[in-house]
Amino acid sequence: MRETLDVWRFLNLFVLACWIGLTAVTVQTAGRWSSARASTRVRFQRLLDAQQEAMSESQEIGKQALEAASQGKDMTKEIERSGDRHLARVQAANQAETDAFTFEQIQRKEFWWEFAAWAGITLLGSTVLARRGWK
C-alpha cells in the first residue's frame, strides 16, 4: 500500500525545521554583534588613551625643548621623531577603532536581516499551522 504525500504536513515540518535553524543562527549573530560592540568600546578607549599619551608627551618634549633652547641646544630632530612616533600610534589606534566600528555595523545589519527572516518564518509557520492544524 502506497501512502500519499501530505503536502501540508511536509510544509509544516519544513517551516518548523527552517525556524529552528534560523533561531540558532540569529542567536549566534546577536552574540557576535555584542562581542563586536564590546571590541569597539575597547578600541575607542585605546584611541583616547593614545591621544592623551601623545598630548602629555608632546607637552613634556615642549618643556624640554624650551630648556634646551635656553641653553643654546637644538632639539628639532628629536621633536620631529617624537611627533612622528606619536602620530603613527594615534593613526594606528584610529584605524583599529574605525575597523572595529565598521565590523560592528556589519554585524548589526546582518542581525536585523536574520531577525526579519526569522520573524517571517515564524509568521509563515503560525499561518500554516492555523490553516491546517497539526496532525
C-alpha positions, 0 to 999 in steps of 0.5 A: 500500500502506497501512502500519499504525500501530505503536502501540508504536513511536509510544509509544516515540518519544513517551516518548523525545521527552517525556524529552528535553524534560523533561531540558532543562527540569529542567536549566534549573530546577536552574540557576535554583534555584542562581542563586536560592540564590546571590541569597539568600546575597547578600541575607542578607549585605546584611541583616547588613551593614545591621544592623551599619551601623545598630548602629555608627551608632546607637552613634556618634549615642549618643556624640554625643548624650551630648556634646551633652547635656553641653553643654546641646544637644538632639539628639532630632530628629536621633536620631529621623531617624537611627533612622528612616533606619536602620530603613527600610534594615534593613526594606528589606534584610529584605524583599529577603532574605525575597523572595529566600528565598521565590523560592528555595523556589519554585524548589526545589519546582518542581525536585523536581516536574520531577525526579519527572516526569522520573524517571517518564518515564524509568521509563515509557520503560525499561518500554516499551522492555523490553516491546517492544524497539526496532525 
